[in-house]
């Protein structure tokens, strides 16, 4: 679970990784026979029983630095990833974060560039709300309308959703399923019975060196955050 990729030192929420650190993290993966892929590719491989050695890479919030700084590193290593964007804030900024720098978000052109490079573009909702506190009407708009807006931009079906802040409950998970998504990413496994609609992930940050990555890899299964056979 990545977010922003840049050399910005002001990072109060620990969501920024420098391009140089990202490159070293990918080098660590590659040296161990691991390949980063989008969630779409990972789940398709799992359905075929060929997921061994694959690691799902996700980038939340749809920062504009995904195409500027993350995409070149991904392409250099031959990796793909899923970027979760906010179609209600295209070309805007991270206004939901009260602290830290204002960072621009992807616009339509940035989404097109990501798709052209083989990345999966999926939904993070419309505007980055805590959906567990949303009314039924707002919840439907955030999960349903965001999917259809992104499908219109990308020209492809939008299979994935990511819960803002990682917050979900049974009502929110049900709304995502009803909206037609194939899967949804969270942080923890979520309520019982969610399955692929609460896929857990491991946060990766600037301080994650090779030693920390190896530890996180070994603990993944223990904490229920592994859907691949590495």
C-alpha positions as protocol buffer text, in pm:
chain_id: "A"
residue {
  index: 1
  type: UNK
  ca { x: 0 y: 0 z: 0 }
}
residue {
  index: 2
  type: UNK
  ca { x: 171 y: 312 z: -131 }
}
residue {
  index: 3
  type: UNK
  ca { x: 37 y: 666 z: -162 }
}
residue {
  index: 4
  type: UNK
  ca { x: 251 y: 957 z: -283 }
}
residue {
  index: 5
  type: UNK
  ca { x: 590 y: 922 z: -454 }
}
residue {
  index: 6
  type: UNK
  ca { x: 803 y: 1235 z: -441 }
}
residue {
  index: 7
  type: UNK
  ca { x: 1102 y: 1395 z: -271 }
}
residue {
  index: 8
  type: UNK
  ca { x: 878 y: 1606 z: -45 }
}
residue {
  index: 9
  type: UNK
  ca { x: 1025 y: 1598 z: 311 }
}
residue {
  index: 10
  type: UNK
  ca { x: 707 y: 1732 z: 477 }
}
residue {
  index: 11
  type: UNK
  ca { x: 515 y: 1410 z: 541 }
}
residue {
  index: 12
  type: UNK
  ca { x: 307 y: 1422 z: 863 }
}
residue {
  index: 13
  type: UNK
  ca { x: 96 y: 1120 z: 767 }
}
residue {
  index: 14
  type: UNK
  ca { x: 383 y: 897 z: 651 }
}
residue {
  index: 15
  type: UNK
  ca { x: 235 y: 857 z: 304 }
}
residue {
  index: 16
  type: UNK
  ca { x: 530 y: 966 z: 90 }
}
residue {
  index: 17
  type: UNK
  ca { x: 809 y: 754 z: -57 }
}
residue {
  index: 18
  type: UNK
  ca { x: 1093 y: 906 z: -255 }
}
residue {
  index: 19
  type: UNK
  ca { x: 1154 y: 778 z: -610 }
}
residue {
  index: 20
  type: UNK
  ca { x: 1499 y: 659 z: -500 }
}
residue {
  index: 21
  type: UNK
  ca { x: 1357 y: 460 z: -209 }
}
residue {
  index: 22
  type: UNK
  ca { x: 1085 y: 314 z: -433 }
}
residue {
  index: 23
  type: UNK
  ca { x: 1353 y: 202 z: -676 }
}
residue {
  index: 24
  type: UNK
  ca { x: 1545 y: 28 z: -396 }
}
residue {
  index: 25
  type: UNK
  ca { x: 1228 y: -139 z: -268 }
}
residue {
  index: 26
  type: UNK
  ca { x: 1152 y: -273 z: -615 }
}
residue {
  index: 27
  type: UNK
  ca { x: 1511 y: -391 z: -647 }
}
residue {
  index: 28
  type: UNK
  ca { x: 1463 y: -585 z: -323 }
}
residue {
  index: 29
  type: UNK
  ca { x: 1149 y: -749 z: -464 }
}
residue {
  index: 30
  type: UNK
  ca { x: 1314 y: -838 z: -792 }
}
residue {
  index: 31
  type: UNK
  ca { x: 1621 y: -986 z: -620 }
}
residue {
  index: 32
  type: UNK
  ca { x: 1390 y: -1229 z: -441 }
}
residue {
  index: 33
  type: UNK
  ca { x: 1211 y: -1337 z: -754 }
}
residue {
  index: 34
  type: UNK
  ca { x: 905 y: -1122 z: -683 }
}
residue {
  index: 35
  type: UNK
  ca { x: 723 y: -911 z: -940 }
}
residue {
  index: 36
  type: UNK
  ca { x: 490 y: -623 z: -863 }
}
residue {
  index: 37
  type: UNK
  ca { x: 154 y: -636 z: -1041 }
}
residue {
  index: 38
  type: UNK
  ca { x: -183 y: -464 z: -1031 }
}
residue {
  index: 39
  type: UNK
  ca { x: -457 y: -608 z: -813 }
}
residue {
  index: 40
  type: UNK
  ca { x: -646 y: -701 z: -1128 }
}
residue {
  index: 41
  type: UNK
  ca { x: -351 y: -906 z: -1249 }
}
residue {
  index: 42
  type: UNK
  ca { x: -290 y: -1061 z: -907 }
}
residue {
  index: 43
  type: UNK
  ca { x: -649 y: -1177 z: -864 }
}
residue {
  index: 44
  type: UNK
  ca { x: -666 y: -1311 z: -1218 }
}
residue {
  index: 45
  type: UNK
  ca { x: -347 y: -1508 z: -1155 }
}
residue {
  index: 46
  type: UNK
  ca { x: -486 y: -1639 z: -828 }
}
residue {
  index: 47
  type: UNK
  ca { x: -795 y: -1766 z: -1012 }
}
residue {
  index: 48
  type: UNK
  ca { x: -562 y: -1963 z: -1243 }
}
residue {
  index: 49
  type: UNK
  ca { x: -342 y: -2083 z: -958 }
}
residue {
  index: 50
  type: UNK
  ca { x: -40 y: -1894 z: -1095 }
}
residue {
  index: 51
  type: UNK
  ca { x: -5 y: -1621 z: -833 }
}
residue {
  index: 52
  type: UNK
  ca { x: 322 y: -1744 z: -680 }
}
residue {
  index: 53
  type: UNK
  ca { x: 589 y: -1475 z: -689 }
}
residue {
  index: 54
  type: UNK
  ca { x: 344 y: -1191 z: -753 }
}
residue {
  index: 55
  type: UNK
  ca { x: 294 y: -894 z: -521 }
}
residue {
  index: 56
  type: UNK
  ca { x: -2 y: -662 z: -559 }
}
residue {
  index: 57
  type: UNK
  ca { x: 107 y: -296 z: -567 }
}
residue {
  index: 58
  type: UNK
  ca { x: -145 y: -22 z: -491 }
}
residue {
  index: 59
  type: UNK
  ca { x: -117 y: 358 z: -484 }
}
residue {
  index: 60
  type: UNK
  ca { x: -399 y: 531 z: -296 }
}
residue {
  index: 61
  type: UNK
  ca { x: -546 y: 880 z: -347 }
}
residue {
  index: 62
  type: UNK
  ca { x: -444 y: 932 z: -709 }
}
residue {
  index: 63
  type: UNK
  ca { x: -165 y: 1183 z: -657 }
}
residue {
  index: 64
  type: UNK
  ca { x: -34 y: 1346 z: -974 }
}
residue {
  index: 65
  type: UNK
  ca { x: 315 y: 1234 z: -879 }
}
residue {
  index: 66
  type: UNK
  ca { x: 210 y: 879 z: -969 }
}
residue {
  index: 67
  type: UNK
  ca { x: 270 y: 950 z: -1337 }
}
residue {
  index: 68
  type: UNK
  ca { x: 559 y: 1189 z: -1278 }
}
residue {
  index: 69
  type: UNK
  ca { x: 762 y: 986 z: -1025 }
}
residue {
  index: 70
  type: UNK
  ca { x: 617 y: 639 z: -963 }
}
residue {
  index: 71
  type: UNK
  ca { x: 540 y: 539 z: -1322 }
}
residue {
  index: 72
  type: UNK
  ca { x: 901 y: 565 z: -1449 }
}
residue {
  index: 73
  type: UNK
  ca { x: 1020 y: 340 z: -1165 }
}
residue {
  index: 74
  type: UNK
  ca { x: 743 y: 88 z: -1227 }
}
residue {
  index: 75
  type: UNK
  ca { x: 824 y: 75 z: -1597 }
}
residue {
  index: 76
  type: UNK
  ca { x: 1198 y: 42 z: -1532 }
}
residue {
  index: 77
  type: UNK
  ca { x: 1137 y: -275 z: -1332 }
}
residue {
  index: 78
  type: UNK
  ca { x: 864 y: -410 z: -1558 }
}
residue {
  index: 79
  type: UNK
  ca { x: 607 y: -385 z: -1280 }
}
residue {
  index: 80
  type: UNK
  ca { x: 243 y: -282 z: -1296 }
}
residue {
  index: 81
  type: UNK
  ca { x: 23 y: -141 z: -1021 }
}
residue {
  index: 82
  type: UNK
  ca { x: -325 y: -26 z: -933 }
}
residue {
  index: 83
  type: UNK
  ca { x: -379 y: 344 z: -872 }
}
residue {
  index: 84
  type: UNK
  ca { x: -694 y: 433 z: -681 }
}
residue {
  index: 85
  type: UNK
  ca { x: -821 y: 774 z: -791 }
}
residue {
  index: 86
  type: UNK
  ca { x: -1091 y: 1020 z: -687 }
}
residue {
  index: 87
  type: UNK
  ca { x: -1299 y: 1120 z: -992 }
}
residue {
  index: 88
  type: UNK
  ca { x: -1477 y: 1385 z: -785 }
}
residue {
  index: 89
  type: UNK
  ca { x: -1145 y: 1565 z: -729 }
}
residue {
  index: 90
  type: UNK
  ca { x: -969 y: 1525 z: -1065 }
}
residue {
  index: 91
  type: UNK
  ca { x: -706 y: 1793 z: -1105 }
}
residue {
  index: 92
  type: UNK
  ca { x: -767 y: 1907 z: -747 }
}
residue {
  index: 93
  type: UNK
  ca { x: -560 y: 1853 z: -436 }
}
residue {
  index: 94
  type: UNK
  ca { x: -552 y: 1652 z: -111 }
}
residue {
  index: 95
  type: UNK
  ca { x: -794 y: 1878 z: 74 }
}
residue {
  index: 96
  type: UNK
  ca { x: -899 y: 1596 z: 314 }
}
residue {
  index: 97
  type: UNK
  ca { x: -559 y: 1620 z: 488 }
}
residue {
  index: 98
  type: UNK
  ca { x: -559 y: 1912 z: 736 }
}
residue {
  index: 99
  type: UNK
  ca { x: -182 y: 1901 z: 782 }
}
residue {
  index: 100
  type: UNK
  ca { x: 111 y: 1887 z: 545 }
}
residue {
  index: 101
  type: UNK
  ca { x: 165 y: 2019 z: 194 }
}
residue {
  index: 102
  type: UNK
  ca { x: -106 y: 2056 z: -69 }
}
residue {
  index: 103
  type: UNK
  ca { x: -39 y: 1795 z: -335 }
}
residue {
  index: 104
  type: UNK
  ca { x: -202 y: 1794 z: -680 }
}
residue {
  index: 105
  type: UNK
  ca { x: -414 y: 1498 z: -787 }
}
residue {
  index: 106
  type: UNK
  ca { x: -430 y: 1323 z: -1122 }
}
residue {
  index: 107
  type: UNK
  ca { x: -641 y: 1480 z: -1395 }
}
residue {
  index: 108
  type: UNK
  ca { x: -796 y: 1308 z: -1697 }
}
residue {
  index: 109
  type: UNK
  ca { x: -471 y: 1329 z: -1895 }
}
residue {
  index: 110
  type: UNK
  ca { x: -279 y: 1168 z: -1608 }
}
residue {
  index: 111
  type: UNK
  ca { x: -529 y: 883 z: -1592 }
}
residue {
  index: 112
  type: UNK
  ca { x: -491 y: 828 z: -1965 }
}
residue {
  index: 113
  type: UNK
  ca { x: -113 y: 813 z: -1927 }
}
residue {
  index: 114
  type: UNK
  ca { x: -141 y: 556 z: -1649 }
}
residue {
  index: 115
  type: UNK
  ca { x: -374 y: 336 z: -1854 }
}
residue {
  index: 116
  type: UNK
  ca { x: -151 y: 364 z: -2161 }
}
residue {
  index: 117
  type: UNK
  ca { x: 141 y: 241 z: -1951 }
}
residue {
  index: 118
  type: UNK
  ca { x: -51 y: -72 z: -1852 }
}
residue {
  index: 119
  type: UNK
  ca { x: -158 y: 35 z: -1505 }
}
residue {
  index: 120
  type: UNK
  ca { x: -498 y: -43 z: -1354 }
}
residue {
  index: 121
  type: UNK
  ca { x: -705 y: 262 z: -1263 }
}
residue {
  index: 122
  type: UNK
  ca { x: -966 y: 194 z: -995 }
}
residue {
  index: 123
  type: UNK
  ca { x: -1193 y: 391 z: -762 }
}
residue {
  index: 124
  type: UNK
  ca { x: -1118 y: 546 z: -423 }
}
residue {
  index: 125
  type: UNK
  ca { x: -1468 y: 691 z: -408 }
}
residue {
  index: 126
  type: UNK
  ca { x: -1559 y: 1033 z: -538 }
}
residue {
  index: 127
  type: UNK
  ca { x: -1416 y: 1265 z: -275 }
}
residue {
  index: 128
  type: UNK
  ca { x: -1232 y: 1067 z: -2 }
}
residue {
  index: 129
  type: UNK
  ca { x: -1504 y: 1041 z: 264 }
}
residue {
  index: 130
  type: UNK
  ca { x: -1531 y: 809 z: 561 }
}
residue {
  index: 131
  type: UNK
  ca { x: -1804 y: 596 z: 406 }
}
residue {
  index: 132
  type: UNK
  ca { x: -1906 y: 439 z: 736 }
}
residue {
  index: 133
  type: UNK
  ca { x: -2048 y: 781 z: 833 }
}
residue {
  index: 134
  type: UNK
  ca { x: -2213 y: 857 z: 498 }
}
residue {
  index: 135
  type: UNK
  ca { x: -2587 y: 851 z: 436 }
}
residue {
  index: 136
  type: UNK
  ca { x: -2718 y: 578 z: 209 }
}
residue {
  index: 137
  type: UNK
  ca { x: -2756 y: 833 z: -72 }
}
residue {
  index: 138
  type: UNK
  ca { x: -2402 y: 966 z: -38 }
}
residue {
  index: 139
  type: UNK
  ca { x: -2263 y: 614 z: -5 }
}
residue {
  index: 140
  type: UNK
  ca { x: -2428 y: 506 z: -328 }
}
residue {
  index: 141
  type: UNK
  ca { x: -2296 y: 812 z: -510 }
}
residue {
  index: 142
  type: UNK
  ca { x: -1942 y: 762 z: -381 }
}
residue {
  index: 143
  type: UNK
  ca { x: -1919 y: 398 z: -487 }
}
residue {
  index: 144
  type: UNK
  ca { x: -2157 y: 382 z: -786 }
}
residue {
  index: 145
  type: UNK
  ca { x: -2101 y: 717 z: -957 }
}
residue {
  index: 146
  type: UNK
  ca { x: -1723 y: 702 z: -917 }
}
residue {
  index: 147
  type: UNK
  ca { x: -1714 y: 368 z: -1098 }
}
residue {
  index: 148
  type: UNK
  ca { x: -1915 y: 495 z: -1394 }
}
residue {
  index: 149
  type: UNK
  ca { x: -1719 y: 820 z: -1419 }
}
residue {
  index: 150
  type: UNK
  ca { x: -1389 y: 631 z: -1428 }
}
residue {
  index: 151
  type: UNK
  ca { x: -1522 y: 383 z: -1683 }
}
residue {
  index: 152
  type: UNK
  ca { x: -1606 y: 675 z: -1908 }
}
residue {
  index: 153
  type: UNK
  ca { x: -1255 y: 817 z: -1872 }
}
residue {
  index: 154
  type: UNK
  ca { x: -1061 y: 493 z: -1912 }
}
residue {
  index: 155
  type: UNK
  ca { x: -1290 y: 327 z: -2165 }
}
residue {
  index: 156
  type: UNK
  ca { x: -1269 y: 3 z: -1965 }
}
residue {
  index: 157
  type: UNK
  ca { x: -1460 y: -166 z: -1687 }
}
residue {
  index: 158
  type: UNK
  ca { x: -1356 y: -53 z: -1339 }
}
residue {
  index: 159
  type: UNK
  ca { x: -1310 y: -363 z: -1127 }
}
residue {
  index: 160
  type: UNK
  ca { x: -1154 y: -232 z: -806 }
}
residue {
  index: 161
  type: UNK
  ca { x: -1247 y: -9 z: -515 }
}
residue {
  index: 162
  type: UNK
  ca { x: -1042 y: 115 z: -220 }
}
residue {
  index: 163
  type: UNK
  ca { x: -1206 y: 230 z: 105 }
}
residue {
  index: 164
  type: UNK
  ca { x: -1092 y: 581 z: 203 }
}
residue {
  index: 165
  type: UNK
  ca { x: -891 y: 568 z: 527 }
}
residue {
  index: 166
  type: UNK
  ca { x: -940 y: 190 z: 513 }
}
residue {
  index: 167
  type: UNK
  ca { x: -1273 y: 233 z: 695 }
}
residue {
  index: 168
  type: UNK
  ca { x: -1554 y: -10 z: 616 }
}
residue {
  index: 169
  type: UNK
  ca { x: -1839 y: -199 z: 774 }
}
residue {
  index: 170
  type: UNK
  ca { x: -2091 y: -451 z: 644 }
}
residue {
  index: 171
  type: UNK
  ca { x: -2315 y: -179 z: 495 }
}
residue {
  index: 172
  type: UNK
  ca { x: -2029 y: -17 z: 304 }
}
residue {
  index: 173
  type: UNK
  ca { x: -1892 y: -349 z: 179 }
}
residue {
  index: 174
  type: UNK
  ca { x: -2239 y: -447 z: 60 }
}
residue {
  index: 175
  type: UNK
  ca { x: -2276 y: -119 z: -131 }
}
residue {
  index: 176
  type: UNK
  ca { x: -1943 y: -175 z: -306 }
}
residue {
  index: 177
  type: UNK
  ca { x: -2044 y: -527 z: -404 }
}
residue {
  index: 178
  type: UNK
  ca { x: -2383 y: -405 z: -530 }
}
residue {
  index: 179
  type: UNK
  ca { x: -2215 y: -135 z: -743 }
}
residue {
  index: 180
  type: UNK
  ca { x: -2057 y: -409 z: -955 }
}
residue {
  index: 181
  type: UNK
  ca { x: -1695 y: -408 z: -842 }
}
residue {
  index: 182
  type: UNK
  ca { x: -1496 y: -730 z: -849 }
}
residue {
  index: 183
  type: UNK
  ca { x: -1287 y: -655 z: -539 }
}
residue {
  index: 184
  type: UNK
  ca { x: -1213 y: -388 z: -279 }
}
residue {
  index: 185
  type: UNK
  ca { x: -896 y: -306 z: -87 }
}
residue {
  index: 186
  type: UNK
  ca { x: -887 y: -225 z: 281 }
}
residue {
  index: 187
  type: UNK
  ca { x: -608 y: -231 z: 541 }
}
residue {
  index: 188
  type: UNK
  ca { x: -736 y: -500 z: 777 }
}
residue {
  index: 189
  type: UNK
  ca { x: -935 y: -806 z: 662 }
}
residue {
  index: 190
  type: UNK
  ca { x: -1266 y: -637 z: 755 }
}
residue {
  index: 191
  type: UNK
  ca { x: -1593 y: -791 z: 880 }
}
residue {
  index: 192
  type: UNK
  ca { x: -1642 y: -1167 z: 850 }
}
residue {
  index: 193
  type: UNK
  ca { x: -1763 y: -1276 z: 510 }
}
residue {
  index: 194
  type: UNK
  ca { x: -1621 y: -981 z: 312 }
}
residue {
  index: 195
  type: UNK
  ca { x: -1364 y: -1194 z: 131 }
}
residue {
  index: 196
  type: UNK
  ca { x: -1233 y: -1011 z: -177 }
}
residue {
  index: 197
  type: UNK
  ca { x: -1431 y: -702 z: -75 }
}
residue {
  index: 198
  type: UNK
  ca { x: -1193 y: -632 z: 212 }
}
residue {
  index: 199
  type: UNK
  ca { x: -850 y: -731 z: 82 }
}
residue {
  index: 200
  type: UNK
  ca { x: -591 y: -638 z: 346 }
}
residue {
  index: 201
  type: UNK
  ca { x: -268 y: -461 z: 260 }
}
residue {
  index: 202
  type: UNK
  ca { x: 63 y: -369 z: 420 }
}
residue {
  index: 203
  type: UNK
  ca { x: 170 y: -5 z: 435 }
}
residue {
  index: 204
  type: UNK
  ca { x: 507 y: 71 z: 276 }
}
residue {
  index: 205
  type: UNK
  ca { x: 684 y: 396 z: 360 }
}
residue {
  index: 206
  type: UNK
  ca { x: 1012 y: 581 z: 324 }
}
residue {
  index: 207
  type: UNK
  ca { x: 1169 y: 405 z: 623 }
}
residue {
  index: 208
  type: UNK
  ca { x: 1110 y: 58 z: 481 }
}
residue {
  index: 209
  type: UNK
  ca { x: 1456 y: -73 z: 403 }
}
residue {
  index: 210
  type: UNK
  ca { x: 1535 y: -428 z: 291 }
}
residue {
  index: 211
  type: UNK
  ca { x: 1535 y: -556 z: 650 }
}
residue {
  index: 212
  type: UNK
  ca { x: 1195 y: -405 z: 726 }
}
residue {
  index: 213
  type: UNK
  ca { x: 1049 y: -532 z: 399 }
}
residue {
  index: 214
  type: UNK
  ca { x: 1166 y: -885 z: 474 }
}
residue {
  index: 215
  type: UNK
  ca { x: 1008 y: -868 z: 819 }
}
residue {
  index: 216
  type: UNK
  ca { x: 681 y: -741 z: 675 }
}
residue {
  index: 217
  type: UNK
  ca { x: 686 y: -1016 z: 416 }
}
residue {
  index: 218
  type: UNK
  ca { x: 728 y: -1285 z: 681 }
}
residue {
  index: 219
  type: UNK
  ca { x: 454 y: -1140 z: 902 }
}
residue {
  index: 220
  type: UNK
  ca { x: 207 y: -1098 z: 615 }
}
residue {
  index: 221
  type: UNK
  ca { x: 38 y: -1433 z: 657 }
}
residue {
  index: 222
  type: UNK
  ca { x: 28 y: -1406 z: 1037 }
}
residue {
  index: 223
  type: UNK
  ca { x: -162 y: -1078 z: 1018 }
}
residue {
  index: 224
  type: UNK
  ca { x: -391 y: -1194 z: 737 }
}
residue {
  index: 225
  type: UNK
  ca { x: -247 y: -958 z: 479 }
}
residue {
  index: 226
  type: UNK
  ca { x: -137 y: -1203 z: 213 }
}
residue {
  index: 227
  type: UNK
  ca { x: -340 y: -1309 z: -89 }
}
residue {
  index: 228
  type: UNK
  ca { x: -48 y: -1438 z: -292 }
}
residue {
  index: 229
  type: UNK
  ca { x: 173 y: -1742 z: -256 }
}
residue {
  index: 230
  type: UNK
  ca { x: 518 y: -1596 z: -192 }
}
